[in-house]
Amino acid sequence: TDQLGRLLAQHVVAMRPKTLGLTEKKVSNDEDRLLYQKLMGTDKTVSTFMSENQLVINDFVRFECGEERQQ
């Protein structure tokens, strides 16, 4: 599971999602929503990958160098 966590962390760093994407309503810009993004190196969405591996993401935080945390 360490490898799965590392893979997801690398995905968050590279793909820069803004939200988790747990809303029921369809948003036109799915590429900003983690669960709807294509997982790097696969044809699967993050959500599909999570289901197949029996994993759950409750939340995530992404920091960028030089960026201040917003309250």
PyMOL Python script that loads the backbone (N, CA, C, O; Angstrom):
from pymol import cmd

cmd.read_pdbstr("""\
ATOM      1  N   THR A   1       0.812  -1.208   0.000  1.00  0.00           N
ATOM      2  CA  THR A   1       0.000   0.000   0.000  1.00  0.00           C
ATOM      3  C   THR A   1       0.852   1.267   0.000  1.00  0.00           C
ATOM      4  O   THR A   1       0.378   2.335  -0.386  1.00  0.00           O
ATOM      5  N   ASP A   2       2.102   1.152   0.430  1.00  0.00           N
ATOM      6  CA  ASP A   2       2.988   2.317   0.350  1.00  0.00           C
ATOM      7  C   ASP A   2       3.171   2.754  -1.099  1.00  0.00           C
ATOM      8  O   ASP A   2       3.232   3.947  -1.396  1.00  0.00           O
ATOM      9  N   GLN A   3       3.259   1.765  -2.002  1.00  0.00           N
ATOM     10  CA  GLN A   3       3.428   2.082  -3.420  1.00  0.00           C
ATOM     11  C   GLN A   3       2.187   2.772  -3.980  1.00  0.00           C
ATOM     12  O   GLN A   3       2.296   3.687  -4.797  1.00  0.00           O
ATOM     13  N   LEU A   4       1.015   2.336  -3.544  1.00  0.00           N
ATOM     14  CA  LEU A   4      -0.225   2.962  -4.009  1.00  0.00           C
ATOM     15  C   LEU A   4      -0.316   4.395  -3.508  1.00  0.00           C
ATOM     16  O   LEU A   4      -0.708   5.295  -4.251  1.00  0.00           O
ATOM     17  N   GLY A   5       0.046   4.603  -2.252  1.00  0.00           N
ATOM     18  CA  GLY A   5       0.055   5.954  -1.688  1.00  0.00           C
ATOM     19  C   GLY A   5       1.035   6.856  -2.409  1.00  0.00           C
ATOM     20  O   GLY A   5       0.741   8.021  -2.677  1.00  0.00           O
ATOM     21  N   ARG A   6       2.198   6.314  -2.721  1.00  0.00           N
ATOM     22  CA  ARG A   6       3.217   7.088  -3.442  1.00  0.00           C
ATOM     23  C   ARG A   6       2.724   7.448  -4.847  1.00  0.00           C
ATOM     24  O   ARG A   6       2.924   8.570  -5.312  1.00  0.00           O
ATOM     25  N   LEU A   7       2.079   6.488  -5.518  1.00  0.00           N
ATOM     26  CA  LEU A   7       1.539   6.730  -6.853  1.00  0.00           C
ATOM     27  C   LEU A   7       0.499   7.848  -6.821  1.00  0.00           C
ATOM     28  O   LEU A   7       0.507   8.733  -7.677  1.00  0.00           O
ATOM     29  N   LEU A   8      -0.389   7.805  -5.842  1.00  0.00           N
ATOM     30  CA  LEU A   8      -1.414   8.846  -5.727  1.00  0.00           C
ATOM     31  C   LEU A   8      -0.807  10.198  -5.374  1.00  0.00           C
ATOM     32  O   LEU A   8      -1.254  11.228  -5.876  1.00  0.00           O
ATOM     33  N   ALA A   9       0.205  10.202  -4.515  1.00  0.00           N
ATOM     34  CA  ALA A   9       0.878  11.456  -4.165  1.00  0.00           C
ATOM     35  C   ALA A   9       1.564  12.055  -5.387  1.00  0.00           C
ATOM     36  O   ALA A   9       1.498  13.265  -5.601  1.00  0.00           O
ATOM     37  N   GLN A  10       2.217  11.228  -6.185  1.00  0.00           N
ATOM     38  CA  GLN A  10       2.860  11.713  -7.406  1.00  0.00           C
ATOM     39  C   GLN A  10       1.822  12.269  -8.374  1.00  0.00           C
ATOM     40  O   GLN A  10       2.060  13.273  -9.044  1.00  0.00           O
ATOM     41  N   HIS A  11       0.682  11.616  -8.441  1.00  0.00           N
ATOM     42  CA  HIS A  11      -0.393  12.090  -9.309  1.00  0.00           C
ATOM     43  C   HIS A  11      -0.860  13.481  -8.878  1.00  0.00           C
ATOM     44  O   HIS A  11      -1.027  14.367  -9.717  1.00  0.00           O
ATOM     45  N   VAL A  12      -1.069  13.675  -7.583  1.00  0.00           N
ATOM     46  CA  VAL A  12      -1.527  14.975  -7.066  1.00  0.00           C
ATOM     47  C   VAL A  12      -0.505  16.065  -7.378  1.00  0.00           C
ATOM     48  O   VAL A  12      -0.880  17.174  -7.757  1.00  0.00           O
ATOM     49  N   VAL A  13       0.776  15.759  -7.223  1.00  0.00           N
ATOM     50  CA  VAL A  13       1.825  16.742  -7.518  1.00  0.00           C
ATOM     51  C   VAL A  13       1.816  17.091  -9.004  1.00  0.00           C
ATOM     52  O   VAL A  13       1.874  18.267  -9.363  1.00  0.00           O
ATOM     53  N   ALA A  14       1.745  16.093  -9.859  1.00  0.00           N
ATOM     54  CA  ALA A  14       1.854  16.319 -11.300  1.00  0.00           C
ATOM     55  C   ALA A  14       0.592  16.905 -11.926  1.00  0.00           C
ATOM     56  O   ALA A  14       0.680  17.781 -12.786  1.00  0.00           O
ATOM     57  N   MET A  15      -0.577  16.432 -11.504  1.00  0.00           N
ATOM     58  CA  MET A  15      -1.826  16.812 -12.169  1.00  0.00           C
ATOM     59  C   MET A  15      -2.526  18.007 -11.534  1.00  0.00           C
ATOM     60  O   MET A  15      -3.464  18.552 -12.115  1.00  0.00           O
ATOM     61  N   ARG A  16      -2.087  18.414 -10.362  1.00  0.00           N
ATOM     62  CA  ARG A  16      -2.551  19.623  -9.689  1.00  0.00           C
ATOM     63  C   ARG A  16      -4.076  19.742  -9.544  1.00  0.00           C
ATOM     64  O   ARG A  16      -4.646  20.769  -9.912  1.00  0.00           O
ATOM     65  N   PRO A  17      -4.740  18.712  -9.015  1.00  0.00           N
ATOM     66  CA  PRO A  17      -6.185  18.843  -8.805  1.00  0.00           C
ATOM     67  C   PRO A  17      -6.480  19.918  -7.765  1.00  0.00           C
ATOM     68  O   PRO A  17      -5.675  20.167  -6.867  1.00  0.00           O
ATOM     69  N   LYS A  18      -7.640  20.548  -7.897  1.00  0.00           N
ATOM     70  CA  LYS A  18      -8.030  21.608  -6.959  1.00  0.00           C
ATOM     71  C   LYS A  18      -9.016  21.112  -5.912  1.00  0.00           C
ATOM     72  O   LYS A  18      -9.044  21.616  -4.789  1.00  0.00           O
ATOM     73  N   THR A  19      -9.826  20.124  -6.281  1.00  0.00           N
ATOM     74  CA  THR A  19     -10.809  19.574  -5.349  1.00  0.00           C
ATOM     75  C   THR A  19     -10.803  18.055  -5.443  1.00  0.00           C
ATOM     76  O   THR A  19     -10.249  17.478  -6.379  1.00  0.00           O
ATOM     77  N   LEU A  20     -11.421  17.424  -4.468  1.00  0.00           N
ATOM     78  CA  LEU A  20     -11.534  15.972  -4.469  1.00  0.00           C
ATOM     79  C   LEU A  20     -12.551  15.512  -5.511  1.00  0.00           C
ATOM     80  O   LEU A  20     -12.321  14.532  -6.219  1.00  0.00           O
ATOM     81  N   GLY A  21     -13.669  16.219  -5.601  1.00  0.00           N
ATOM     82  CA  GLY A  21     -14.669  15.898  -6.611  1.00  0.00           C
ATOM     83  C   GLY A  21     -15.811  15.046  -6.104  1.00  0.00           C
ATOM     84  O   GLY A  21     -16.344  14.227  -6.852  1.00  0.00           O
ATOM     85  N   LEU A  22     -16.198  15.216  -4.856  1.00  0.00           N
ATOM     86  CA  LEU A  22     -17.268  14.403  -4.281  1.00  0.00           C
ATOM     87  C   LEU A  22     -18.655  15.000  -4.454  1.00  0.00           C
ATOM     88  O   LEU A  22     -19.585  14.578  -3.767  1.00  0.00           O
ATOM     89  N   THR A  23     -18.822  15.940  -5.323  1.00  0.00           N
ATOM     90  CA  THR A  23     -20.118  16.582  -5.518  1.00  0.00           C
ATOM     91  C   THR A  23     -20.991  15.762  -6.473  1.00  0.00           C
ATOM     92  O   THR A  23     -20.484  15.129  -7.398  1.00  0.00           O
ATOM     93  N   GLU A  24     -22.266  15.780  -6.246  1.00  0.00           N
ATOM     94  CA  GLU A  24     -23.204  15.049  -7.095  1.00  0.00           C
ATOM     95  C   GLU A  24     -23.404  15.725  -8.451  1.00  0.00           C
ATOM     96  O   GLU A  24     -23.624  15.053  -9.459  1.00  0.00           O
ATOM     97  N   LYS A  25     -23.328  17.040  -8.471  1.00  0.00           N
ATOM     98  CA  LYS A  25     -23.603  17.743  -9.720  1.00  0.00           C
ATOM     99  C   LYS A  25     -22.394  17.705 -10.651  1.00  0.00           C
ATOM    100  O   LYS A  25     -21.246  17.759 -10.208  1.00  0.00           O
ATOM    101  N   LYS A  26     -22.673  17.611 -11.930  1.00  0.00           N
ATOM    102  CA  LYS A  26     -21.638  17.542 -12.956  1.00  0.00           C
ATOM    103  C   LYS A  26     -21.008  18.916 -13.128  1.00  0.00           C
ATOM    104  O   LYS A  26     -21.704  19.923 -13.254  1.00  0.00           O
ATOM    105  N   VAL A  27     -19.693  18.941 -13.131  1.00  0.00           N
ATOM    106  CA  VAL A  27     -18.940  20.171 -13.347  1.00  0.00           C
ATOM    107  C   VAL A  27     -18.258  20.053 -14.695  1.00  0.00           C
ATOM    108  O   VAL A  27     -17.737  18.992 -15.036  1.00  0.00           O
ATOM    109  N   SER A  28     -18.256  21.131 -15.465  1.00  0.00           N
ATOM    110  CA  SER A  28     -17.705  21.067 -16.814  1.00  0.00           C
ATOM    111  C   SER A  28     -16.207  20.824 -16.838  1.00  0.00           C
ATOM    112  O   SER A  28     -15.688  20.303 -17.825  1.00  0.00           O
ATOM    113  N   ASN A  29     -15.493  21.189 -15.769  1.00  0.00           N
ATOM    114  CA  ASN A  29     -14.047  21.048 -15.769  1.00  0.00           C
ATOM    115  C   ASN A  29     -13.615  19.918 -14.833  1.00  0.00           C
ATOM    116  O   ASN A  29     -13.118  20.166 -13.734  1.00  0.00           O
ATOM    117  N   ASP A  30     -13.810  18.682 -15.279  1.00  0.00           N
ATOM    118  CA  ASP A  30     -13.453  17.524 -14.456  1.00  0.00           C
ATOM    119  C   ASP A  30     -11.960  17.414 -14.215  1.00  0.00           C
ATOM    120  O   ASP A  30     -11.545  16.751 -13.265  1.00  0.00           O
ATOM    121  N   GLU A  31     -11.136  18.046 -15.049  1.00  0.00           N
ATOM    122  CA  GLU A  31      -9.690  17.897 -14.881  1.00  0.00           C
ATOM    123  C   GLU A  31      -9.184  18.552 -13.599  1.00  0.00           C
ATOM    124  O   GLU A  31      -8.051  18.295 -13.193  1.00  0.00           O
ATOM    125  N   ASP A  32      -9.989  19.386 -12.957  1.00  0.00           N
ATOM    126  CA  ASP A  32      -9.612  19.989 -11.678  1.00  0.00           C
ATOM    127  C   ASP A  32     -10.049  19.140 -10.488  1.00  0.00           C
ATOM    128  O   ASP A  32      -9.711  19.456  -9.347  1.00  0.00           O
ATOM    129  N   ARG A  33     -10.788  18.077 -10.739  1.00  0.00           N
ATOM    130  CA  ARG A  33     -11.345  17.235  -9.678  1.00  0.00           C
ATOM    131  C   ARG A  33     -10.596  15.907  -9.632  1.00  0.00           C
ATOM    132  O   ARG A  33     -10.645  15.130 -10.586  1.00  0.00           O
ATOM    133  N   LEU A  34      -9.907  15.648  -8.529  1.00  0.00           N
ATOM    134  CA  LEU A  34      -9.017  14.491  -8.399  1.00  0.00           C
ATOM    135  C   LEU A  34      -9.668  13.180  -8.826  1.00  0.00           C
ATOM    136  O   LEU A  34      -9.090  12.444  -9.625  1.00  0.00           O
ATOM    137  N   LEU A  35     -10.839  12.877  -8.320  1.00  0.00           N
ATOM    138  CA  LEU A  35     -11.453  11.577  -8.579  1.00  0.00           C
ATOM    139  C   LEU A  35     -11.831  11.366 -10.039  1.00  0.00           C
ATOM    140  O   LEU A  35     -12.021  10.226 -10.463  1.00  0.00           O
ATOM    141  N   TYR A  36     -11.944  12.438 -10.814  1.00  0.00           N
ATOM    142  CA  TYR A  36     -12.342  12.330 -12.214  1.00  0.00           C
ATOM    143  C   TYR A  36     -11.162  12.432 -13.176  1.00  0.00           C
ATOM    144  O   TYR A  36     -11.340  12.290 -14.386  1.00  0.00           O
ATOM    145  N   GLN A  37      -9.976  12.673 -12.661  1.00  0.00           N
ATOM    146  CA  GLN A  37      -8.786  12.750 -13.506  1.00  0.00           C
ATOM    147  C   GLN A  37      -8.349  11.349 -13.914  1.00  0.00           C
ATOM    148  O   GLN A  37      -8.570  10.383 -13.184  1.00  0.00           O
ATOM    149  N   LYS A  38      -7.725  11.247 -15.091  1.00  0.00           N
ATOM    150  CA  LYS A  38      -7.102   9.994 -15.507  1.00  0.00           C
ATOM    151  C   LYS A  38      -5.836   9.822 -14.686  1.00  0.00           C
ATOM    152  O   LYS A  38      -5.000  10.724 -14.635  1.00  0.00           O
ATOM    153  N   LEU A  39      -5.689   8.674 -14.045  1.00  0.00           N
ATOM    154  CA  LEU A  39      -4.499   8.396 -13.253  1.00  0.00           C
ATOM    155  C   LEU A  39      -3.295   8.323 -14.183  1.00  0.00           C
ATOM    156  O   LEU A  39      -3.347   7.673 -15.227  1.00  0.00           O
ATOM    157  N   MET A  40      -2.228   8.984 -13.805  1.00  0.00           N
ATOM    158  CA  MET A  40      -1.025   9.036 -14.636  1.00  0.00           C
ATOM    159  C   MET A  40      -0.605   7.636 -15.082  1.00  0.00           C
ATOM    160  O   MET A  40      -0.519   6.714 -14.270  1.00  0.00           O
ATOM    161  N   GLY A  41      -0.347   7.491 -16.377  1.00  0.00           N
ATOM    162  CA  GLY A  41       0.147   6.233 -16.920  1.00  0.00           C
ATOM    163  C   GLY A  41      -0.911   5.165 -17.124  1.00  0.00           C
ATOM    164  O   GLY A  41      -0.582   4.023 -17.445  1.00  0.00           O
ATOM    165  N   THR A  42      -2.191   5.522 -16.941  1.00  0.00           N
ATOM    166  CA  THR A  42      -3.271   4.540 -17.127  1.00  0.00           C
ATOM    167  C   THR A  42      -4.418   5.178 -17.909  1.00  0.00           C
ATOM    168  O   THR A  42      -4.421   6.380 -18.174  1.00  0.00           O
ATOM    169  N   ASP A  43      -5.382   4.346 -18.267  1.00  0.00           N
ATOM    170  CA  ASP A  43      -6.610   4.839 -18.900  1.00  0.00           C
ATOM    171  C   ASP A  43      -7.752   4.905 -17.896  1.00  0.00           C
ATOM    172  O   ASP A  43      -8.896   5.163 -18.272  1.00  0.00           O
ATOM    173  N   LYS A  44      -7.447   4.674 -16.615  1.00  0.00           N
ATOM    174  CA  LYS A  44      -8.462   4.657 -15.565  1.00  0.00           C
ATOM    175  C   LYS A  44      -8.525   5.998 -14.854  1.00  0.00           C
ATOM    176  O   LYS A  44      -7.528   6.712 -14.754  1.00  0.00           O
ATOM    177  N   THR A  45      -9.716   6.330 -14.360  1.00  0.00           N
ATOM    178  CA  THR A  45      -9.820   7.508 -13.504  1.00  0.00           C
ATOM    179  C   THR A  45      -9.287   7.148 -12.121  1.00  0.00           C
ATOM    180  O   THR A  45      -9.178   5.973 -11.771  1.00  0.00           O
ATOM    181  N   VAL A  46      -8.962   8.160 -11.352  1.00  0.00           N
ATOM    182  CA  VAL A  46      -8.510   7.935  -9.980  1.00  0.00           C
ATOM    183  C   VAL A  46      -9.602   7.207  -9.202  1.00  0.00           C
ATOM    184  O   VAL A  46      -9.305   6.314  -8.408  1.00  0.00           O
ATOM    185  N   SER A  47     -10.849   7.575  -9.421  1.00  0.00           N
ATOM    186  CA  SER A  47     -11.970   6.932  -8.734  1.00  0.00           C
ATOM    187  C   SER A  47     -12.022   5.434  -9.027  1.00  0.00           C
ATOM    188  O   SER A  47     -12.201   4.633  -8.109  1.00  0.00           O
ATOM    189  N   THR A  48     -11.871   5.050 -10.281  1.00  0.00           N
ATOM    190  CA  THR A  48     -11.872   3.637 -10.660  1.00  0.00           C
ATOM    191  C   THR A  48     -10.702   2.906 -10.015  1.00  0.00           C
ATOM    192  O   THR A  48     -10.867   1.807  -9.485  1.00  0.00           O
ATOM    193  N   PHE A  49      -9.530   3.510 -10.060  1.00  0.00           N
ATOM    194  CA  PHE A  49      -8.338   2.930  -9.441  1.00  0.00           C
ATOM    195  C   PHE A  49      -8.559   2.708  -7.951  1.00  0.00           C
ATOM    196  O   PHE A  49      -8.187   1.668  -7.408  1.00  0.00           O
ATOM    197  N   MET A  50      -9.163   3.686  -7.298  1.00  0.00           N
ATOM    198  CA  MET A  50      -9.424   3.588  -5.863  1.00  0.00           C
ATOM    199  C   MET A  50     -10.377   2.425  -5.571  1.00  0.00           C
ATOM    200  O   MET A  50     -10.142   1.649  -4.645  1.00  0.00           O
ATOM    201  N   SER A  51     -11.432   2.306  -6.345  1.00  0.00           N
ATOM    202  CA  SER A  51     -12.409   1.227  -6.147  1.00  0.00           C
ATOM    203  C   SER A  51     -11.771  -0.141  -6.350  1.00  0.00           C
ATOM    204  O   SER A  51     -11.989  -1.055  -5.554  1.00  0.00           O
ATOM    205  N   GLU A  52     -10.990  -0.283  -7.406  1.00  0.00           N
ATOM    206  CA  GLU A  52     -10.346  -1.564  -7.703  1.00  0.00           C
ATOM    207  C   GLU A  52      -9.372  -1.996  -6.609  1.00  0.00           C
ATOM    208  O   GLU A  52      -9.169  -3.190  -6.391  1.00  0.00           O
ATOM    209  N   ASN A  53      -8.774  -1.033  -5.926  1.00  0.00           N
ATOM    210  CA  ASN A  53      -7.791  -1.334  -4.883  1.00  0.00           C
ATOM    211  C   ASN A  53      -8.364  -1.179  -3.472  1.00  0.00           C
ATOM    212  O   ASN A  53      -7.628  -1.209  -2.486  1.00  0.00           O
ATOM    213  N   GLN A  54      -9.680  -1.013  -3.391  1.00  0.00           N
ATOM    214  CA  GLN A  54     -10.391  -0.883  -2.113  1.00  0.00           C
ATOM    215  C   GLN A  54      -9.776   0.206  -1.232  1.00  0.00           C
ATOM    216  O   GLN A  54      -9.521  -0.001  -0.045  1.00  0.00           O
ATOM    217  N   LEU A  55      -9.546   1.365  -1.842  1.00  0.00           N
ATOM    218  CA  LEU A  55      -8.974   2.513  -1.146  1.00  0.00           C
ATOM    219  C   LEU A  55      -9.989   3.639  -1.081  1.00  0.00           C
ATOM    220  O   LEU A  55     -10.909   3.707  -1.897  1.00  0.00           O
ATOM    221  N   VAL A  56      -9.819   4.519  -0.111  1.00  0.00           N
ATOM    222  CA  VAL A  56     -10.683   5.690   0.045  1.00  0.00           C
ATOM    223  C   VAL A  56      -9.804   6.908   0.285  1.00  0.00           C
ATOM    224  O   VAL A  56      -8.874   6.861   1.091  1.00  0.00           O
ATOM    225  N   ILE A  57     -10.098   7.995  -0.414  1.00  0.00           N
ATOM    226  CA  ILE A  57      -9.440   9.277  -0.153  1.00  0.00           C
ATOM    227  C   ILE A  57     -10.481  10.168   0.504  1.00  0.00           C
ATOM    228  O   ILE A  57     -11.533  10.428  -0.080  1.00  0.00           O
ATOM    229  N   ASN A  58     -10.201  10.632   1.697  1.00  0.00           N
ATOM    230  CA  ASN A  58     -11.122  11.532   2.389  1.00  0.00           C
ATOM    231  C   ASN A  58     -10.849  12.984   2.049  1.00  0.00           C
ATOM    232  O   ASN A  58     -11.771  13.798   1.996  1.00  0.00           O
ATOM    233  N   ASP A  59      -9.594  13.309   1.818  1.00  0.00           N
ATOM    234  CA  ASP A  59      -9.196  14.684   1.535  1.00  0.00           C
ATOM    235  C   ASP A  59      -7.735  14.667   1.109  1.00  0.00           C
ATOM    236  O   ASP A  59      -7.049  13.658   1.274  1.00  0.00           O
ATOM    237  N   PHE A  60      -7.266  15.766   0.568  1.00  0.00           N
ATOM    238  CA  PHE A  60      -5.856  15.899   0.248  1.00  0.00           C
ATOM    239  C   PHE A  60      -5.466  17.363   0.335  1.00  0.00           C
ATOM    240  O   PHE A  60      -6.310  18.253   0.233  1.00  0.00           O
ATOM    241  N   VAL A  61      -4.189  17.596   0.524  1.00  0.00           N
ATOM    242  CA  VAL A  61      -3.634  18.948   0.542  1.00  0.00           C
ATOM    243  C   VAL A  61      -2.439  18.942  -0.388  1.00  0.00           C
ATOM    244  O   VAL A  61      -1.608  18.036  -0.336  1.00  0.00           O
ATOM    245  N   ARG A  62      -2.351  19.943  -1.233  1.00  0.00           N
ATOM    246  CA  ARG A  62      -1.223  20.060  -2.152  1.00  0.00           C
ATOM    247  C   ARG A  62      -0.570  21.413  -1.930  1.00  0.00           C
ATOM    248  O   ARG A  62      -1.220  22.453  -2.033  1.00  0.00           O
ATOM    249  N   PHE A  63       0.728  21.388  -1.623  1.00  0.00           N
ATOM    250  CA  PHE A  63       1.492  22.619  -1.456  1.00  0.00           C
ATOM    251  C   PHE A  63       2.418  22.786  -2.644  1.00  0.00           C
ATOM    252  O   PHE A  63       2.906  21.809  -3.211  1.00  0.00           O
ATOM    253  N   GLU A  64       2.651  24.018  -3.008  1.00  0.00           N
ATOM    254  CA  GLU A  64       3.580  24.333  -4.089  1.00  0.00           C
ATOM    255  C   GLU A  64       4.633  25.270  -3.518  1.00  0.00           C
ATOM    256  O   GLU A  64       4.310  26.157  -2.728  1.00  0.00           O
ATOM    257  N   CYS A  65       5.878  25.083  -3.907  1.00  0.00           N
ATOM    258  CA  CYS A  65       6.964  25.926  -3.389  1.00  0.00           C
ATOM    259  C   CYS A  65       6.642  27.399  -3.600  1.00  0.00           C
ATOM    260  O   CYS A  65       6.242  27.812  -4.689  1.00  0.00           O
ATOM    261  N   GLY A  66       6.823  28.183  -2.542  1.00  0.00           N
ATOM    262  CA  GLY A  66       6.570  29.614  -2.614  1.00  0.00           C
ATOM    263  C   GLY A  66       5.117  29.986  -2.406  1.00  0.00           C
ATOM    264  O   GLY A  66       4.773  31.168  -2.434  1.00  0.00           O
ATOM    265  N   GLU A  67       4.270  29.016  -2.201  1.00  0.00           N
ATOM    266  CA  GLU A  67       2.840  29.260  -2.033  1.00  0.00           C
ATOM    267  C   GLU A  67       2.498  29.280  -0.548  1.00  0.00           C
ATOM    268  O   GLU A  67       2.981  28.445   0.216  1.00  0.00           O
ATOM    269  N   GLU A  68       1.673  30.224  -0.147  1.00  0.00           N
ATOM    270  CA  GLU A  68       1.241  30.292   1.243  1.00  0.00           C
ATOM    271  C   GLU A  68      -0.067  29.542   1.406  1.00  0.00           C
ATOM    272  O   GLU A  68      -0.890  29.493   0.492  1.00  0.00           O
ATOM    273  N   ARG A  69      -0.247  28.969   2.562  1.00  0.00           N
ATOM    274  CA  ARG A  69      -1.475  28.245   2.861  1.00  0.00           C
ATOM    275  C   ARG A  69      -2.619  29.232   3.039  1.00  0.00           C
ATOM    276  O   ARG A  69      -2.492  30.217   3.765  1.00  0.00           O
ATOM    277  N   GLN A  70      -3.737  28.962   2.370  1.00  0.00           N
ATOM    278  CA  GLN A  70      -4.916  29.824   2.484  1.00  0.00           C
ATOM    279  C   GLN A  70      -5.777  29.336   3.627  1.00  0.00           C
ATOM    280  O   GLN A  70      -5.936  28.131   3.819  1.00  0.00           O
ATOM    281  N   GLN A  71      -6.334  30.262   4.389  1.00  0.00           N
ATOM    282  CA  GLN A  71      -7.186  29.908   5.529  1.00  0.00           C
ATOM    283  C   GLN A  71      -8.604  29.742   5.089  1.00  0.00           C
ATOM    284  O   GLN A  71      -9.473  29.443   5.908  1.00  0.00           O
TER     285      GLN A  71
END
""", "prot")
cmd.dss("prot")
cmd.show_as("cartoon", "prot")
cmd.util.cbc("prot")
cmd.orient("prot")
